[in-house]
């Protein structure tokens, strides 16, 4: 094919993705200018001229522009510059325009002529001194091959293509001078838009229940997806933008929710996918809280921590039970059963009375890790079961516990009981004055820190401990 041959001869290899310009044997890859407003707003037409700071005296500019909010790709043309002392005139003949092409803005619509009948179109401009002329075409899509045959009658001495830099700053483009004012220019779009898709779990979510939305099924054949925008209430406003494909959301109303995902690729093209989600009514909300662990959810073998399960009723419930599932071999000691009957063998609670709207229950128990427990990450799972209305809900909230054999030095120092020299996991994560004195003594005498598998405090670690103490920074947080 002539086009492919020209690309290979002029540029060596066909770029993998993006947009190309070709004028004779001159071939370059270009990027759209990227902005947060529509192209017409960026053009900023007023007083018969463009007012965006890009115009150059006696130059004609042409570039692609991407509205990052809508994903719309536009072709923008600006002739001459405000304040230039000469007038000018030019005509363009267009071919290869996509069928959806439309005029978004005509600079000086009263004095110029433009006709559009895709795939063809033509424009005739005349501008007076100190003003500009130009045009914006929308509806290009992503795949096109537009050819422009120029006729610069007077007032234009150079023709430039502007290319974006890959960041959202359309006011700082790079300029590519074209070698000819008379040869046709072809702009080729070959960016395949990304495909948006998401799944969600659970498939029958309840009111207030966290729902995981997974957009890892989205794809982009010729690039990569750089952002995921989510509209959870169907109002057309994307409330959340993430750079990762998985997010979590809960719903406060039971009516059907139209959820829309918009993905954007590295060239600004977008793909959209929507699906309706039915939210099941629930009359109870349940959440687990864990306290008494070391930083980063850690605990030593033989250690104990406290679990609190909070239950709140939104309606009348008859026959409510809580079923907790701690790791096998971990000892359970009930602290507060909230009036329920507790079955230790299966770690279950049953309320023999009804629970009514606004009523709250709090069940608290202690879990102790076996002395012989191996290091690893463990998960607490649980569920609430109701008879009337019938239902089953997972317990949300804290669930992860990490069993470790040894502690980091800074955590161990914050948990040292200076009276006994032993670890006390219930102490706060703040290093006290007495603990920093204890650490200084260990450093001076080059003695190992308890609970760290024989680690000793070096100079850098001693200075870090002092900084944690001076700033009252919890040891599970970074220093600033």
C-alpha positions in Angstrom: 0.0 0.0 0.0 1.3 3.5 -0.8 0.6 4.8 2.7 2.4 2.0 4.4 5.3 2.3 2.0 5.6 6.0 2.6 5.6 5.5 6.4 8.3 2.9 6.2 10.4 5.0 3.9 10.0 8.2 5.8 10.0 7.1 9.4 11.6 3.7 9.5 8.9 1.8 11.3 5.2 2.2 11.8 4.4 3.4 15.4 2.5 1.1 17.6 -0.3 3.5 18.4 -1.3 7.1 18.3 -1.7 9.6 15.5 0.4 10.3 12.5 0.9 13.2 10.1 2.2 12.9 6.6 3.2 15.5 4.0 4.9 13.9 1.1 7.8 11.9 2.5 7.7 13.8 5.8 6.1 11.6 8.5 5.8 12.3 12.2 3.9 10.8 15.2 1.9 13.3 17.1 -0.1 13.4 20.3 -3.3 15.4 21.0 -3.1 18.5 23.2 -4.9 17.5 26.4 -7.2 19.7 28.5 -9.9 19.6 31.1 -12.4 21.7 29.0 -14.0 21.3 25.6 -12.0 22.3 22.5 -14.3 25.3 21.8 -13.7 26.6 25.4 -10.0 26.1 25.0 -10.0 28.0 21.7 -11.6 30.9 23.7 -13.1 32.7 20.8 -13.8 36.4 21.4 -13.3 39.7 19.4 -12.9 37.7 16.1 -9.9 35.8 17.3 -8.5 32.9 19.3 -7.4 33.8 22.8 -5.5 30.8 24.1 -2.0 32.0 23.7 -1.0 29.5 21.0 -1.3 31.7 17.9 1.9 32.8 16.1 2.0 35.8 13.7 2.0 34.8 10.0 1.8 31.1 11.0 -1.1 28.6 10.5 -1.4 26.1 13.2 -3.2 22.7 13.2 -3.5 20.2 16.0 -5.6 17.5 17.7 -7.2 18.4 21.0 -8.5 15.9 23.6 -11.2 16.9 26.2 -10.2 14.7 29.1 -13.6 15.0 30.7 -15.7 13.7 27.7 -12.9 12.0 25.8 -13.9 14.0 22.6 -11.1 14.3 20.0 -11.2 17.5 17.9 -9.2 19.0 15.0 -8.3 22.6 15.6 -7.0 25.2 13.1 -5.7 28.7 13.9 -4.5 31.1 11.3 -2.3 34.1 12.3 -2.2 35.8 15.7 -4.0 38.6 17.6 -2.1 41.9 17.2 -0.4 41.0 13.9 -0.3 44.0 11.6 -1.2 42.1 8.4 -4.4 40.5 7.2 -4.6 37.2 5.4 -6.6 34.6 3.5 -6.6 30.9 3.1 -8.7 28.0 1.8 -8.6 24.3 2.9 -10.2 21.3 1.0 -10.9 18.3 3.3 -11.3 14.7 2.3 -11.6 11.6 4.4 -13.6 13.2 7.2 -15.5 10.7 9.3 -19.2 10.6 8.8 -19.8 11.9 12.4 -17.7 15.0 11.8 -19.4 18.3 12.9 -18.4 21.9 13.2 -17.8 22.9 16.9 -16.6 26.4 16.2 -16.1 28.7 13.3 -13.8 31.7 13.9 -15.6 34.7 12.4 -18.6 32.8 11.1 -20.1 35.9 9.5 -17.1 36.6 7.3 -16.0 33.1 6.3 -17.5 30.2 4.3 -17.5 26.6 5.3 -19.3 23.6 3.9 -19.3 20.1 5.4 -20.5 17.0 3.7 -18.4 14.1 5.1 -16.2 12.7 3.9 -15.6 16.0 2.2 -15.6 19.7 3.3 -14.1 23.0 2.5 -13.3 26.2 4.3 -12.5 29.7 3.0 -11.1 32.3 5.5 -10.3 36.0 5.3 -9.1 37.8 8.4 -8.3 41.4 9.0 -5.2 42.7 10.6 -4.7 42.1 14.4 -7.2 39.1 14.3 -7.1 35.4 13.7 -9.2 32.9 11.8 -9.8 29.2 12.4 -12.0 26.2 12.8 -12.8 23.3 15.2 -14.1 19.9 14.0 -15.6 17.5 16.5 -16.8 13.9 16.1 -13.6 12.5 14.6 -13.7 9.3 16.6 -10.4 7.4 16.9 -9.8 5.9 13.5 -9.6 8.2 10.5 -7.4 9.4 7.6 -8.1 13.1 6.9 -6.3 14.9 4.1 -6.1 18.7 3.9 -5.2 20.4 0.7 -4.1 23.9 1.6 -4.2 27.2 -0.4 -2.6 30.0 1.6 -3.4 33.1 -0.5 -1.5 35.7 1.6 -0.6 36.5 5.2 0.8 33.0 6.1 4.5 32.2 5.8 4.7 29.0 7.8 2.5 26.0 8.6 3.0 24.2 11.9 1.5 21.1 13.6 1.3 21.2 17.3 1.8 18.0 19.3 1.0 17.4 23.0 3.5 16.3 25.6 1.5 13.6 27.2 0.4 15.7 30.2 -2.7 17.7 30.8 -1.3 21.1 29.8 -2.5 22.2 26.4 -0.7 25.6 26.7 2.8 24.1 26.4 2.8 22.0 23.2 5.7 21.2 20.9 5.7 22.6 17.4 6.5 20.6 14.2 7.2 22.9 11.2 5.8 21.4 8.0 8.2 21.4 5.0 5.6 22.7 2.5 2.9 25.3 2.3 1.4 23.8 -0.8 1.5 20.0 -0.4 -1.5 18.2 1.1 -1.3 17.2 4.7 -2.7 13.9 6.0 -3.5 13.2 9.6 -4.1 9.6 10.5 -5.8 8.3 13.6 -5.3 4.7 14.5 -5.9 4.5 18.2 -8.3 1.8 19.2 -10.5 3.0 22.1 -10.2 0.9 25.3 -12.9 -1.6 26.1 -14.5 -1.1 29.5 -15.9 -3.9 31.6 -16.4 -4.7 35.2 -17.8 -7.4 37.5 -19.0 -7.0 41.0 -19.2 -9.1 44.2 -21.4 -10.1 45.9 -23.9 -10.6 43.1 -26.8 -9.8 45.4 -25.5 -7.0 47.6 -27.4 -5.8 50.6 -27.9 -2.2 51.7 -24.8 -0.8 53.3 -22.8 -3.9 52.4 -19.4 -3.1 50.7 -19.4 -4.2 47.1 -16.2 -4.9 45.2 -16.1 -3.6 41.7 -13.5 -5.3 39.5 -12.6 -3.7 36.2 -9.6 -6.0 35.4 -11.7 -7.3 32.5 -11.2 -3.9 30.7 -8.5 -3.8 28.0 -6.8 -1.6 25.5 -5.4 -3.4 22.4 -2.8 -0.7 21.4 -1.9 1.0 24.6 -2.7 0.9 28.3 -5.5 2.1 30.5 -4.4 4.9 32.8 -7.6 5.7 34.8 -10.9 4.2 35.9 -13.8 6.6 36.5 -16.9 5.4 38.4 -20.5 6.7 38.5 -22.4 4.8 41.1 -25.7 6.6 41.1 -26.5 7.0 37.4 -26.5 10.8 37.4 -23.7 11.1 34.7 -21.2 12.4 37.2 -18.2 10.2 37.8 -17.7 10.5 41.6 -14.5 8.5 41.8 -11.3 8.2 39.7 -8.7 5.5 40.4 -5.5 4.4 38.7 -6.2 0.8 39.7 -9.0 -1.4 38.4 -10.6 -2.5 41.7 -12.6 -0.3 44.1 -15.2 -0.8 46.8 -18.5 1.0 47.3 -21.6 0.6 49.4 -25.1 1.8 48.7 -27.5 3.7 51.0 -30.7 3.1 49.0 -32.3 -0.1 47.8 -33.7 1.1 44.4 -31.8 -0.2 41.4 -28.5 1.6 40.7 -27.1 2.1 37.3 -23.3 1.9 37.7 -21.1 3.2 34.9 -17.4 2.7 34.4 -15.4 4.9 32.1 -11.8 3.9 31.3 -9.2 6.1 29.6 -6.1 5.0 27.7 -2.7 6.7 27.5 -3.8 8.6 24.4 -7.0 9.9 26.0 -9.5 7.7 24.3 -12.3 6.4 26.4 -14.5 3.3 26.7 -17.7 3.1 28.7 -19.6 0.2 30.2 -22.8 0.3 32.4 -24.9 -2.2 34.2 -27.8 -2.1 36.7 -27.3 -3.5 40.2 -30.2 -4.5 42.5 -29.5 -3.7 46.1 -31.3 -6.0 48.5 -33.0 -4.5 51.6 -31.3 -5.5 54.8 -32.5 -4.8 58.3 -29.2 -5.3 60.1 -25.7 -3.9 59.9 -22.8 -5.8 61.4 -19.2 -4.9 61.8 -16.1 -6.3 63.5 -13.5 -4.3 65.3 -10.2 -5.7 66.5 -8.1 -4.1 69.3 -5.0 -5.0 71.2 -2.8 -6.0 68.2 0.7 -4.7 67.5 1.2 -2.3 64.6 0.4 -3.7 61.2 -2.1 -6.2 62.7 0.7 -8.3 64.2 0.7 -10.5 67.3 3.2 -12.8 68.9 2.4 -16.5 69.6 0.6 -16.8 72.9 -0.7 -13.2 72.7 -4.3 -12.3 73.1 -6.4 -9.5 71.5 -10.0 -8.3 71.8 -12.8 -8.7 69.1 -15.9 -6.6 69.2 -18.9 -7.3 66.8 -21.4 -4.4 66.6 -24.9 -5.2 65.4 -27.4 -2.5 64.5 -31.0 -3.2 63.5 -32.9 -1.1 60.9 -36.1 -3.0 61.3 -37.8 -5.7 63.4 -35.8 -9.0 63.3 -36.9 -12.3 64.8 -34.3 -15.1 65.1 -30.9 -13.5 64.9 -27.6 -15.4 65.3 -23.9 -14.6 65.0 -21.5 -17.2 63.7 -17.8 -16.3 64.1 -15.1 -18.5 62.5 -11.7 -17.8 64.1 -8.6 -19.8 63.0 -8.5 -23.4 64.3 -7.0 -23.9 67.7 -7.3 -20.2 68.8 -8.9 -20.0 72.3 -12.1 -17.9 72.6 -13.1 -16.3 75.9 -16.4 -14.4 75.9 -16.4 -11.0 77.6 -19.8 -9.5 76.8 -22.5 -11.6 75.1 -25.0 -8.7 74.9 -27.8 -10.9 76.2 -27.3 -13.6 73.7 -26.7 -17.3 74.4 -23.1 -18.3 73.6 -22.0 -21.7 72.3 -18.2 -22.0 72.8 -17.7 -25.2 70.7 -18.8 -23.5 67.5 -18.3 -19.8 68.5 -21.9 -18.9 67.9 -24.4 -16.5 69.6 -28.2 -16.7 69.5 -30.6 -13.9 70.6 -33.7 -15.5 72.0 -35.6 -12.2 71.9 -36.6 -10.0 68.9 -34.4 -7.1 67.9 -36.2 -3.9 66.9 -35.5 -0.8 64.8 -32.7 1.3 66.3 -31.6 -1.4 68.7 -27.8 -2.0 68.9 -26.0 -5.0 70.3 -22.3 -5.3 71.0 -20.7 -8.7 71.5 -17.1 -8.8 72.8 -14.7 -11.7 73.1 -11.0 -12.4 73.5 -9.0 -14.5 71.1 -5.7 -16.0 72.2 -3.1 -17.3 69.7 -1.6 -20.7 70.6 2.0 -20.7 71.8 3.0 -23.1 69.1 1.3 -21.0 66.3 3.4 -20.7 63.1 4.0 -17.2 61.6 1.6 -16.3 58.9 -1.5 -14.2 58.0 -4.8 -15.3 59.4 -8.4 -14.2 58.6 -11.4 -13.9 60.9 -14.6 -14.6 59.1 -18.2 -14.5 60.3 -21.8 -14.1 59.4 -25.1 -12.9 60.8 -28.2 -15.1 60.1 -31.8 -14.0 60.5 -35.1 -16.0 60.3 -37.6 -13.2 59.8 -36.9 -11.7 57.5 -34.7 -14.5 56.1 -31.2 -13.4 55.3 -27.5 -14.0 55.8 -24.8 -11.3 55.9 -21.1 -11.5 56.2 -19.5 -9.6 59.1 -17.6 -6.6 57.7 -14.7 -4.7 59.1 -11.4 -5.9 60.7 -10.4 -9.4 59.8 -6.7 -9.8 59.3 -4.2 -10.9 62.0 -0.5 -11.6 61.4 1.3 -13.9 63.7 5.0 -13.1 63.9 7.9 -14.6 65.9 9.8 -11.4 66.3 9.3 -7.6 66.3 11.1 -4.8 64.7 13.2 -2.8 67.1 11.0 0.3 67.2 7.9 -1.7 67.8 9.6 -3.7 70.5 10.9 -0.6 72.3 7.3 0.9 72.3 6.0 -2.3 73.9 8.8 -2.7 76.6 7.6 -2.7 80.2 10.7 -0.9 81.7 9.8 -2.3 85.2 10.2 -5.9 84.1 12.1 -5.6 80.8 9.5 -7.8 79.1 7.1 -7.1 76.2 3.6 -5.8 77.0 1.6 -5.7 73.7 -1.2 -3.6 75.3 1.1 -0.6 75.7 0.5 2.3 73.2 2.5 2.6 70.0 4.2 5.8 71.3 7.7 5.6 72.7 7.8 7.1 76.2 10.7 8.9 78.0 11.3 5.8 80.2 11.4 3.6 77.1 13.9 5.8 75.3 16.1 5.7 78.4 15.8 1.9 78.3 16.8 1.9 74.6 19.8 4.2 75.2 21.0 1.7 77.9 20.7 -1.2 75.5 22.6 0.8 72.9 25.4 1.8 75.3 25.8 -1.7 76.5 25.3 -3.3 73.1 22.7 -5.7 74.5 19.9 -7.3 72.3 16.4 -5.9 72.3 13.8 -8.2 73.8 11.5 -9.8 71.3 13.6 -9.1 68.2 15.6 -12.3 67.8 18.8 -10.8 69.2 18.8 -7.6 67.2 20.9 -4.8 68.6 20.5 -1.0 68.2 23.0 0.7 65.9 23.6 4.4 65.6 21.1 5.1 62.9 18.4 3.1 64.7 19.1 4.9 68.0 18.7 8.2 66.2 15.4 7.0 64.6 14.1 5.9 68.0 15.0 9.3 69.5 13.2 11.1 66.6 10.0 9.0 67.2 10.1 9.9 70.9 10.7 13.7 70.3 7.9 13.9 67.7 5.4 11.6 69.6 5.0 9.8 66.3 3.4 6.3 66.6 5.9 3.6 65.6 3.4 2.2 63.0 3.6 5.5 61.1 6.4 7.0 59.0 8.4 10.0 60.3 7.8 13.3 58.6 
